[in-house]
Amino acid sequence: MTIAFVPVAFGYGTTVRCLAIARELRWRGHETVFLAGPSVRPMIRRHGYPVRLIPDVSIQPKPGEPTSRQLFAQESAPGFLARQLAAIERSLNETRADLVVYSNSMTAALAASHLDLPSISVFSPSILEVSAPSHLAPMLGTWLRFLLLRARTPLTRPVPSAFLGDRSFIPSVPPLIRWPALVPPGLARHRSEVEPCGALLTRPPAALPPRGVLLQELGVDGSPFVYATVGGAVFSVDVVREVAQGIRGAGCRGLVSGGRILSEDVSRRLSDERVQVVSFVPDDLRAIAAADVLIWHGGHQTMMEAVACGTPAVGLPFQLDQFANVASLVEFGAALSLSARDLRADRVTTDLRRVLDEPSFRDRMTVLRQVNAGYGGAGTVADAAEELLGERGKARIA
């Protein structure tokens, strides 16, 4: 049978989640296709999946400007959700999809219901967190546009919330799941039906080469090794510079991924024999598995990769759900948090040395790694998909 995946373009994590589930279902013999925006098409194609383009947000990195401003402006624009819904429905009909798996896509929920297709939703509740007062109005605006579109769309299956499918999963573990105070009523009433499934990874850390081989692949000579991924669409070059200098001050070897905001010339100027600064690392999971400490911008998928690898962290949250994600790891004792808005190299150095020198951080992350191992990850979601496909097949025969 054919499964259609709908991630969202502004989230690296939503695409990786879908890729992890697609890999498992493809291994089980199912056809898979992605409906996605242009910005994530290259990433999906690198994994060998066909992609049908749909309208989606397009984030242009700007120094010092949070991506949330561009995100809300595009999502709440008149007609955007309607155009996206029409494109998704057209692609679902053309591919003759039997099941829709989506991550954070509001319109995929409506498309599946309108076309009477079973669906699976994968989302983290932290995306509903209002991280700044200025975000509340545009978030409500986007939600109201979704409600209006739902009212105009003939539905064959109930859609109590955009974040709920026939089966719904949180790609996390209970100690790290945070539900914000403001939750859409439909989701609040059905919250108990959402199941944790653990980290969704394209491959398990146990399948990776030994740490020494990973370090050699990364060009790292010596330890302790710190991997920093700070997101070029979120941070400025100044932040990348302070992070790199902080790693040097802690006496560590480092690899810093700053995103598209970094030109080759800037990367060269910020690099030396101890710390490499690059715009892009092809495989985050390999770097996280090799690291003694992770520095990250608070993204949920990167956090769960660190959990799966047992790598303690230092968070630099800047916007949206990043604050909630970092806070959950800090409260469990597996990470520290720094202010990205007031960052200095000496603070990076201090926190790195603390995480490296105090065994409790790695011990607490080891506990999370063990908890995560008890959940099925992509296999659990794939099992649910096959159950829904089986029910759909029986309905066709009947």
C-alpha positions as a Markdown table, in Angstrom:
| # | Residue | x | y | z |
|---|---|---|---|---|
| 1 | Met | 0.0 | 0.0 | 0.0 |
| 2 | Thr | 1.0 | 3.6 | -0.4 |
| 3 | Ile | 1.8 | 5.9 | 2.5 |
| 4 | Ala | 2.1 | 9.7 | 2.0 |
| 5 | Phe | 4.2 | 11.7 | 4.4 |
| 6 | Val | 3.6 | 15.4 | 5.0 |
| 7 | Pro | 6.3 | 17.2 | 7.1 |
| 8 | Val | 6.5 | 21.0 | 7.4 |
| 9 | Ala | 9.3 | 22.9 | 5.6 |
| 10 | Phe | 10.4 | 25.1 | 8.6 |
| 11 | Gly | 11.2 | 22.1 | 10.8 |
| 12 | Tyr | 14.3 | 19.9 | 10.3 |
| 13 | Gly | 12.8 | 17.7 | 13.0 |
| 14 | Thr | 9.5 | 17.1 | 11.3 |
| 15 | Thr | 11.2 | 15.8 | 8.2 |
| 16 | Val | 13.6 | 13.5 | 10.1 |
| 17 | Arg | 10.6 | 12.1 | 12.0 |
| 18 | Cys | 8.8 | 11.3 | 8.7 |
| 19 | Leu | 12.0 | 9.9 | 7.2 |
| 20 | Ala | 12.5 | 7.5 | 10.1 |
| 21 | Ile | 8.9 | 6.1 | 9.8 |
| 22 | Ala | 9.2 | 6.0 | 6.0 |
| 23 | Arg | 12.4 | 3.9 | 6.3 |
| 24 | Glu | 10.7 | 1.4 | 8.5 |
| 25 | Leu | 7.6 | 1.1 | 6.3 |
| 26 | Arg | 9.6 | 0.9 | 3.1 |
| 27 | Trp | 11.6 | -2.0 | 4.7 |
| 28 | Arg | 8.3 | -3.7 | 5.4 |
| 29 | Gly | 7.4 | -3.5 | 1.7 |
| 30 | His | 5.2 | -0.4 | 1.4 |
| 31 | Glu | 5.4 | 2.4 | -1.1 |
| 32 | Thr | 6.2 | 5.8 | 0.3 |
| 33 | Val | 5.9 | 9.3 | -1.1 |
| 34 | Phe | 6.5 | 12.8 | 0.4 |
| 35 | Leu | 4.4 | 15.9 | -0.1 |
| 36 | Ala | 6.7 | 18.7 | 1.0 |
| 37 | Gly | 7.9 | 22.2 | 0.3 |
| 38 | Pro | 11.0 | 23.0 | -1.9 |
| 39 | Ser | 13.3 | 23.7 | 1.1 |
| 40 | Val | 13.2 | 20.1 | 2.4 |
| 41 | Arg | 13.1 | 18.4 | -1.0 |
| 42 | Pro | 16.9 | 17.9 | -1.3 |
| 43 | Met | 17.0 | 16.3 | 2.2 |
| 44 | Ile | 14.2 | 13.9 | 1.3 |
| 45 | Arg | 15.7 | 13.0 | -2.0 |
| 46 | Arg | 19.1 | 12.2 | -0.4 |
| 47 | His | 17.3 | 9.4 | 1.4 |
| 48 | Gly | 15.8 | 8.1 | -1.9 |
| 49 | Tyr | 12.2 | 9.1 | -1.6 |
| 50 | Pro | 10.0 | 10.7 | -4.3 |
| 51 | Val | 8.8 | 14.2 | -3.5 |
| 52 | Arg | 5.7 | 16.0 | -4.8 |
| 53 | Leu | 6.0 | 19.7 | -4.2 |
| 54 | Ile | 3.3 | 21.6 | -2.2 |
| 55 | Pro | 3.1 | 25.3 | -1.2 |
| 56 | Asp | 4.9 | 25.8 | 2.1 |
| 57 | Val | 6.7 | 28.5 | 4.1 |
| 58 | Ser | 10.1 | 29.6 | 2.8 |
| 59 | Ile | 12.5 | 30.8 | 5.5 |
| 60 | Gln | 15.3 | 33.1 | 4.5 |
| 61 | Pro | 18.1 | 33.4 | 7.1 |
| 62 | Lys | 18.6 | 36.9 | 8.3 |
| 63 | Pro | 21.3 | 37.8 | 10.9 |
| 64 | Gly | 19.7 | 38.3 | 14.3 |
| 65 | Glu | 16.1 | 37.8 | 13.1 |
| 66 | Pro | 14.1 | 34.9 | 14.5 |
| 67 | Thr | 12.5 | 32.6 | 11.9 |
| 68 | Ser | 9.2 | 32.8 | 13.8 |
| 69 | Arg | 8.4 | 36.2 | 12.3 |
| 70 | Gln | 8.7 | 34.9 | 8.7 |
| 71 | Leu | 6.9 | 31.7 | 9.7 |
| 72 | Phe | 3.8 | 33.3 | 11.2 |
| 73 | Ala | 3.6 | 36.0 | 8.5 |
| 74 | Gln | 3.4 | 33.3 | 5.7 |
| 75 | Glu | 1.2 | 30.8 | 7.5 |
| 76 | Ser | -1.4 | 33.4 | 8.5 |
| 77 | Ala | -1.4 | 35.0 | 5.0 |
| 78 | Pro | -4.9 | 35.0 | 3.4 |
| 79 | Gly | -5.4 | 31.9 | 1.2 |
| 80 | Phe | -2.1 | 30.2 | 2.2 |
| 81 | Leu | -3.7 | 27.2 | 4.1 |
| 82 | Ala | -6.4 | 26.8 | 1.4 |
| 83 | Arg | -3.8 | 26.6 | -1.4 |
| 84 | Gln | -1.8 | 24.1 | 0.6 |
| 85 | Leu | -4.8 | 22.0 | 1.3 |
| 86 | Ala | -5.8 | 21.9 | -2.4 |
| 87 | Ala | -2.2 | 20.8 | -3.4 |
| 88 | Ile | -2.1 | 18.1 | -0.7 |
| 89 | Glu | -5.5 | 16.7 | -1.8 |
| 90 | Arg | -4.5 | 16.7 | -5.4 |
| 91 | Ser | -1.3 | 14.8 | -4.7 |
| 92 | Leu | -3.1 | 12.3 | -2.5 |
| 93 | Asn | -5.5 | 11.5 | -5.3 |
| 94 | Glu | -2.8 | 11.3 | -7.9 |
| 95 | Thr | -0.6 | 8.9 | -5.8 |
| 96 | Arg | -3.7 | 6.9 | -4.7 |
| 97 | Ala | -2.4 | 7.1 | -1.1 |
| 98 | Asp | -3.9 | 4.7 | 1.4 |
| 99 | Leu | -2.6 | 6.5 | 4.6 |
| 100 | Val | -1.4 | 9.9 | 5.5 |
| 101 | Val | 1.4 | 10.4 | 8.1 |
| 102 | Tyr | 2.0 | 14.0 | 9.0 |
| 103 | Ser | 4.1 | 16.0 | 11.5 |
| 104 | Asn | 2.8 | 19.5 | 12.5 |
| 105 | Ser | 0.9 | 19.9 | 9.2 |
| 106 | Met | -2.5 | 21.5 | 9.9 |
| 107 | Thr | -3.8 | 21.0 | 6.4 |
| 108 | Ala | -2.8 | 17.3 | 6.2 |
| 109 | Ala | -5.3 | 16.6 | 8.9 |
| 110 | Leu | -8.1 | 18.2 | 6.9 |
| 111 | Ala | -7.0 | 16.6 | 3.6 |
| 112 | Ala | -7.0 | 13.1 | 5.1 |
| 113 | Ser | -10.5 | 13.6 | 6.6 |
| 114 | His | -11.9 | 15.1 | 3.5 |
| 115 | Leu | -10.7 | 12.2 | 1.4 |
| 116 | Asp | -11.7 | 9.6 | 4.0 |
| 117 | Leu | -8.1 | 8.4 | 4.5 |
| 118 | Pro | -6.7 | 7.1 | 7.8 |
| 119 | Ser | -4.0 | 9.3 | 9.3 |
| 120 | Ile | -1.2 | 9.3 | 11.8 |
| 121 | Ser | -0.1 | 12.5 | 13.5 |
| 122 | Val | 3.4 | 12.9 | 15.0 |
| 123 | Phe | 4.0 | 16.1 | 17.1 |
| 124 | Ser | 5.6 | 17.5 | 20.2 |
| 125 | Pro | 3.3 | 19.5 | 22.5 |
| 126 | Ser | 6.1 | 22.0 | 23.1 |
| 127 | Ile | 5.3 | 23.5 | 19.6 |
| 128 | Leu | 2.2 | 25.0 | 21.2 |
| 129 | Glu | 4.2 | 26.9 | 23.8 |
| 130 | Val | 3.9 | 30.7 | 23.5 |
| 131 | Ser | 7.5 | 31.7 | 23.9 |
| 132 | Ala | 7.0 | 35.4 | 23.6 |
| 133 | Pro | 4.0 | 37.8 | 24.0 |
| 134 | Ser | 4.5 | 38.9 | 20.4 |
| 135 | His | 3.9 | 35.4 | 19.2 |
| 136 | Leu | 0.4 | 35.0 | 20.7 |
| 137 | Ala | -1.5 | 37.1 | 18.2 |
| 138 | Pro | 0.0 | 35.5 | 15.0 |
| 139 | Met | -0.4 | 32.0 | 16.5 |
| 140 | Leu | -4.0 | 32.6 | 17.2 |
| 141 | Gly | -4.4 | 34.1 | 13.7 |
| 142 | Thr | -3.1 | 31.0 | 12.1 |
| 143 | Trp | -5.3 | 28.8 | 14.3 |
| 144 | Leu | -8.4 | 30.9 | 13.4 |
| 145 | Arg | -7.7 | 30.5 | 9.7 |
| 146 | Phe | -7.4 | 26.7 | 10.2 |
| 147 | Leu | -10.8 | 26.7 | 12.0 |
| 148 | Leu | -12.4 | 28.7 | 9.2 |
| 149 | Leu | -10.9 | 26.3 | 6.6 |
| 150 | Arg | -12.1 | 23.3 | 8.6 |
| 151 | Ala | -15.6 | 24.8 | 8.6 |
| 152 | Arg | -15.6 | 25.1 | 4.8 |
| 153 | Thr | -14.2 | 21.7 | 4.2 |
| 154 | Pro | -16.6 | 18.7 | 3.9 |
| 155 | Leu | -15.2 | 16.1 | 6.4 |
| 156 | Thr | -15.8 | 12.4 | 6.4 |
| 157 | Arg | -13.8 | 11.8 | 9.6 |
| 158 | Pro | -13.8 | 13.9 | 12.7 |
| 159 | Val | -10.9 | 16.4 | 13.2 |
| 160 | Pro | -11.0 | 17.5 | 16.8 |
| 161 | Ser | -7.6 | 19.2 | 16.4 |
| 162 | Ala | -5.0 | 19.7 | 13.6 |
| 163 | Phe | -2.6 | 17.7 | 15.8 |
| 164 | Leu | -4.7 | 14.6 | 16.1 |
| 165 | Gly | -5.0 | 11.7 | 13.6 |
| 166 | Asp | -6.6 | 8.3 | 13.9 |
| 167 | Arg | -3.5 | 7.5 | 15.9 |
| 168 | Ser | -1.3 | 10.3 | 17.4 |
| 169 | Phe | 2.2 | 10.0 | 18.7 |
| 170 | Ile | 4.7 | 12.2 | 20.6 |
| 171 | Pro | 8.3 | 11.5 | 19.5 |
| 172 | Ser | 9.6 | 11.8 | 23.1 |
| 173 | Val | 9.6 | 10.1 | 26.5 |
| 174 | Pro | 7.3 | 11.0 | 29.5 |
| 175 | Pro | 10.0 | 12.7 | 31.6 |
| 176 | Leu | 10.5 | 15.3 | 28.8 |
| 177 | Ile | 7.0 | 15.8 | 27.6 |
| 178 | Arg | 5.7 | 19.3 | 28.5 |
| 179 | Trp | 2.1 | 20.4 | 27.8 |
| 180 | Pro | 1.7 | 24.2 | 27.7 |
| 181 | Ala | -1.0 | 26.0 | 29.6 |
| 182 | Leu | -2.8 | 27.0 | 26.4 |
| 183 | Val | -3.9 | 24.0 | 24.4 |
| 184 | Pro | -6.6 | 24.0 | 21.7 |
| 185 | Pro | -9.9 | 22.6 | 23.3 |
| 186 | Gly | -10.2 | 19.7 | 20.9 |
| 187 | Leu | -6.6 | 18.6 | 21.6 |
| 188 | Ala | -7.1 | 19.1 | 25.4 |
| 189 | Arg | -10.1 | 16.8 | 25.5 |
| 190 | His | -8.2 | 14.0 | 23.7 |
| 191 | Arg | -4.8 | 14.5 | 25.2 |
| 192 | Ser | -4.8 | 11.1 | 26.9 |
| 193 | Glu | -5.0 | 9.4 | 23.5 |
| 194 | Val | -1.6 | 10.8 | 22.3 |
| 195 | Glu | 1.0 | 8.1 | 22.8 |
| 196 | Pro | 4.8 | 8.6 | 23.5 |
| 197 | Cys | 6.9 | 6.6 | 21.1 |
| 198 | Gly | 10.4 | 7.7 | 21.9 |
| 199 | Ala | 13.0 | 9.2 | 19.5 |
| 200 | Leu | 12.3 | 8.8 | 15.8 |
| 201 | Leu | 15.6 | 8.2 | 14.2 |
| 202 | Thr | 16.6 | 7.1 | 10.6 |
| 203 | Arg | 18.9 | 4.6 | 12.3 |
| 204 | Pro | 19.7 | 3.6 | 15.9 |
| 205 | Pro | 22.9 | 4.9 | 17.5 |
| 206 | Ala | 24.0 | 1.2 | 18.0 |
| 207 | Ala | 24.2 | 0.9 | 14.2 |
| 208 | Leu | 26.8 | 3.6 | 14.0 |
| 209 | Pro | 30.6 | 3.0 | 13.8 |
| 210 | Pro | 32.7 | 3.1 | 17.0 |
| 211 | Arg | 33.3 | 6.6 | 18.4 |
| 212 | Gly | 36.9 | 6.6 | 17.3 |
| 213 | Val | 35.8 | 6.0 | 13.7 |
| 214 | Leu | 33.2 | 8.8 | 13.9 |
| 215 | Leu | 35.8 | 11.3 | 15.2 |
| 216 | Gln | 38.1 | 10.4 | 12.4 |
| 217 | Glu | 35.3 | 10.9 | 9.9 |
| 218 | Leu | 34.6 | 14.3 | 11.4 |
| 219 | Gly | 38.3 | 15.3 | 11.3 |
| 220 | Val | 38.5 | 15.7 | 15.0 |
| 221 | Asp | 41.9 | 15.0 | 16.6 |
| 222 | Gly | 41.7 | 14.9 | 20.4 |
| 223 | Ser | 39.1 | 15.1 | 23.2 |
| 224 | Pro | 37.0 | 16.2 | 24.9 |
| 225 | Phe | 34.9 | 16.8 | 21.8 |
| 226 | Val | 32.0 | 19.3 | 21.6 |
| 227 | Tyr | 29.5 | 19.4 | 18.8 |
| 228 | Ala | 27.5 | 22.6 | 18.5 |
| 229 | Thr | 24.6 | 23.0 | 16.1 |
| 230 | Val | 23.1 | 26.5 | 16.5 |
| 231 | Gly | 21.0 | 27.0 | 13.4 |
| 232 | Gly | 21.9 | 29.6 | 10.8 |
| 233 | Ala | 18.3 | 30.8 | 10.4 |
| 234 | Val | 18.2 | 31.7 | 14.1 |
| 235 | Phe | 21.5 | 33.0 | 15.2 |
| 236 | Ser | 23.9 | 35.7 | 14.1 |
| 237 | Val | 27.6 | 35.2 | 13.2 |
| 238 | Asp | 28.5 | 36.8 | 16.5 |
| 239 | Val | 26.7 | 34.0 | 18.4 |
| 240 | Val | 28.6 | 31.4 | 16.3 |
| 241 | Arg | 31.9 | 33.2 | 17.1 |
| 242 | Glu | 31.2 | 33.2 | 20.9 |
| 243 | Val | 30.3 | 29.5 | 20.9 |
| 244 | Ala | 33.5 | 28.6 | 19.0 |
| 245 | Gln | 35.6 | 30.7 | 21.4 |
| 246 | Gly | 33.9 | 29.2 | 24.4 |
| 247 | Ile | 34.7 | 25.7 | 23.2 |
| 248 | Arg | 38.4 | 26.7 | 22.9 |
| 249 | Gly | 38.3 | 28.3 | 26.3 |
| 250 | Ala | 37.1 | 25.0 | 27.8 |
| 251 | Gly | 40.1 | 23.2 | 26.4 |
| 252 | Cys | 38.0 | 21.1 | 24.0 |
| 253 | Arg | 38.0 | 20.2 | 20.3 |
| 254 | Gly | 34.9 | 21.4 | 18.5 |
| 255 | Leu | 32.8 | 21.3 | 15.5 |
| 256 | Val | 30.3 | 24.1 | 15.1 |
| 257 | Ser | 27.5 | 24.0 | 12.5 |
| 258 | Gly | 26.1 | 27.5 | 11.9 |
| 259 | Gly | 23.8 | 27.1 | 8.9 |
| 260 | Arg | 23.4 | 29.0 | 5.7 |
| 261 | Ile | 24.2 | 32.3 | 7.3 |
| 262 | Leu | 27.9 | 31.4 | 7.3 |
| 263 | Ser | 29.9 | 32.0 | 4.1 |
| 264 | Glu | 33.0 | 30.0 | 3.3 |
| 265 | Asp | 35.2 | 33.0 | 4.1 |
| 266 | Val | 33.5 | 33.5 | 7.5 |
| 267 | Ser | 33.8 | 29.8 | 8.3 |
| 268 | Arg | 37.6 | 29.9 | 7.5 |
| 269 | Arg | 38.1 | 33.0 | 9.7 |
| 270 | Leu | 36.3 | 31.4 | 12.7 |
| 271 | Ser | 38.1 | 28.1 | 12.4 |
| 272 | Asp | 41.5 | 26.9 | 13.7 |
| 273 | Glu | 43.2 | 23.6 | 14.5 |
| 274 | Arg | 41.0 | 23.1 | 17.6 |
| 275 | Val | 37.6 | 24.2 | 16.4 |
| 276 | Gln | 36.1 | 23.8 | 12.9 |
| 277 | Val | 33.2 | 26.1 | 12.0 |
| 278 | Val | 31.1 | 25.0 | 9.1 |
| 279 | Ser | 27.7 | 25.9 | 7.6 |
| 280 | Phe | 26.4 | 22.3 | 7.4 |
| 281 | Val | 27.1 | 18.9 | 8.9 |
| 282 | Pro | 25.6 | 16.1 | 6.7 |
| 283 | Asp | 24.7 | 13.8 | 9.6 |
| 284 | Asp | 23.9 | 15.3 | 13.0 |
| 285 | Leu | 23.4 | 11.9 | 14.6 |
| 286 | Arg | 26.9 | 10.8 | 13.9 |
| 287 | Ala | 28.3 | 14.0 | 15.4 |
| 288 | Ile | 26.1 | 13.8 | 18.5 |
| 289 | Ala | 27.1 | 10.2 | 19.1 |
| 290 | Ala | 30.8 | 11.1 | 18.9 |
| 291 | Ala | 30.5 | 14.2 | 21.2 |
| 292 | Asp | 31.2 | 14.4 | 24.9 |
| 293 | Val | 28.8 | 17.4 | 25.1 |
| 294 | Leu | 26.2 | 18.8 | 22.7 |
| 295 | Ile | 25.5 | 22.6 | 22.3 |
| 296 | Trp | 22.2 | 23.1 | 20.6 |
| 297 | His | 19.6 | 25.7 | 19.9 |
| 298 | Gly | 16.8 | 23.8 | 21.5 |
| 299 | Gly | 15.3 | 21.9 | 18.6 |
| 300 | His | 13.2 | 18.9 | 19.6 |
| 301 | Gln | 14.6 | 16.4 | 17.1 |
| 302 | Thr | 18.2 | 17.3 | 18.0 |
| 303 | Met | 17.4 | 16.9 | 21.7 |
| 304 | Met | 15.9 | 13.4 | 21.2 |
| 305 | Glu | 19.0 | 12.4 | 19.1 |
| 306 | Ala | 21.1 | 13.4 | 22.1 |
| 307 | Val | 18.8 | 11.4 | 24.4 |
| 308 | Ala | 19.2 | 8.3 | 22.2 |
| 309 | Cys | 23.0 | 8.7 | 22.2 |
| 310 | Gly | 23.2 | 9.6 | 25.9 |
| 311 | Thr | 25.0 | 12.8 | 25.2 |
| 312 | Pro | 24.6 | 15.6 | 27.9 |
| 313 | Ala | 23.9 | 19.1 | 26.5 |
| 314 | Val | 24.0 | 22.9 | 26.9 |
| 315 | Gly | 21.0 | 24.6 | 25.4 |
| 316 | Leu | 20.8 | 28.1 | 23.7 |
| 317 | Pro | 17.0 | 28.5 | 23.2 |
| 318 | Phe | 16.0 | 31.5 | 21.1 |
| 319 | Gln | 12.4 | 31.1 | 20.0 |
| 320 | Leu | 9.2 | 29.0 | 19.7 |
| 321 | Asp | 9.4 | 25.6 | 21.4 |
| 322 | Gln | 13.1 | 25.8 | 22.0 |
| 323 | Phe | 12.7 | 27.2 | 25.5 |
| 324 | Ala | 10.4 | 24.4 | 26.6 |
| 325 | Asn | 12.6 | 21.7 | 25.1 |
| 326 | Val | 15.7 | 23.0 | 26.9 |
| 327 | Ala | 13.8 | 23.5 | 30.1 |
| 328 | Ser | 12.7 | 19.9 | 30.1 |
| 329 | Leu | 16.2 | 18.6 | 29.8 |
| 330 | Val | 17.5 | 21.1 | 32.4 |
| 331 | Glu | 14.8 | 20.1 | 34.9 |
| 332 | Phe | 15.8 | 16.4 | 34.5 |
| 333 | Gly | 19.4 | 17.3 | 35.3 |
| 334 | Ala | 20.8 | 16.3 | 31.9 |
| 335 | Ala | 21.6 | 19.8 | 30.5 |
| 336 | Leu | 22.3 | 23.4 | 31.3 |
| 337 | Ser | 20.8 | 26.5 | 29.6 |
| 338 | Leu | 22.4 | 29.7 | 28.4 |
| 339 | Ser | 20.7 | 32.8 | 27.2 |
| 340 | Ala | 21.2 | 33.1 | 23.4 |
| 341 | Arg | 20.4 | 36.8 | 23.6 |
| 342 | Asp | 23.2 | 37.7 | 26.0 |
| 343 | Leu | 25.8 | 35.1 | 25.1 |
| 344 | Arg | 29.5 | 35.4 | 25.9 |
| 345 | Ala | 32.4 | 33.0 | 25.3 |
| 346 | Asp | 33.3 | 32.8 | 29.0 |
| 347 | Arg | 29.8 | 31.6 | 29.9 |
| 348 | Val | 30.0 | 28.9 | 27.2 |
| 349 | Thr | 33.3 | 27.9 | 28.7 |
| 350 | Thr | 32.0 | 27.8 | 32.3 |
| 351 | Asp | 29.0 | 25.6 | 31.4 |
| 352 | Leu | 30.9 | 23.3 | 29.2 |
| 353 | Arg | 33.5 | 22.6 | 31.9 |
| 354 | Arg | 30.6 | 22.0 | 34.4 |
| 355 | Val | 28.9 | 19.5 | 32.2 |
| 356 | Leu | 32.2 | 17.8 | 31.5 |
| 357 | Asp | 33.5 | 17.7 | 35.1 |
| 358 | Glu | 30.3 | 16.8 | 36.9 |
| 359 | Pro | 29.3 | 13.2 | 36.2 |
| 360 | Ser | 25.6 | 13.8 | 37.2 |
| 361 | Phe | 24.8 | 15.3 | 33.8 |
| 362 | Arg | 25.9 | 12.2 | 31.9 |
| 363 | Asp | 24.4 | 10.0 | 34.5 |
| 364 | Arg | 21.0 | 11.7 | 34.1 |
| 365 | Met | 21.2 | 11.5 | 30.3 |
| 366 | Thr | 22.0 | 7.8 | 30.6 |
| 367 | Val | 18.8 | 7.4 | 32.5 |
| 368 | Leu | 16.9 | 9.1 | 29.7 |
| 369 | Arg | 18.7 | 6.9 | 27.1 |
| 370 | Gln | 17.6 | 3.8 | 28.9 |
| 371 | Val | 14.0 | 5.1 | 29.2 |
| 372 | Asn | 14.0 | 5.9 | 25.5 |
| 373 | Ala | 15.2 | 2.4 | 24.7 |
| 374 | Gly | 12.0 | 1.0 | 26.2 |
| 375 | Tyr | 9.9 | 2.7 | 23.5 |
| 376 | Gly | 9.6 | 1.4 | 20.0 |
| 377 | Gly | 10.4 | 4.6 | 18.0 |
| 378 | Ala | 9.7 | 4.3 | 14.3 |
| 379 | Gly | 8.7 | 0.6 | 14.7 |
| 380 | Thr | 5.8 | 1.6 | 17.0 |
| 381 | Val | 4.5 | 4.1 | 14.6 |
| 382 | Ala | 4.9 | 1.7 | 11.7 |
| 383 | Asp | 2.9 | -1.0 | 13.6 |
| 384 | Ala | 0.1 | 1.6 | 14.0 |
| 385 | Ala | 0.2 | 2.4 | 10.3 |
| 386 | Glu | -0.1 | -1.2 | 9.3 |
| 387 | Glu | -3.1 | -1.7 | 11.7 |
| 388 | Leu | -4.8 | 1.3 | 10.1 |
| 389 | Leu | -4.0 | -0.1 | 6.6 |
| 390 | Gly | -5.4 | -3.4 | 7.5 |
| 391 | Glu | -8.6 | -1.8 | 8.7 |
| 392 | Arg | -8.8 | 0.2 | 5.5 |
| 393 | Gly | -8.3 | -3.0 | 3.4 |
| 394 | Lys | -11.1 | -4.8 | 5.3 |
| 395 | Ala | -13.4 | -1.8 | 4.7 |
| 396 | Arg | -12.7 | -2.0 | 1.0 |
| 397 | Ile | -13.6 | -5.7 | 0.8 |
| 398 | Ala | -16.7 | -5.1 | 2.8 |
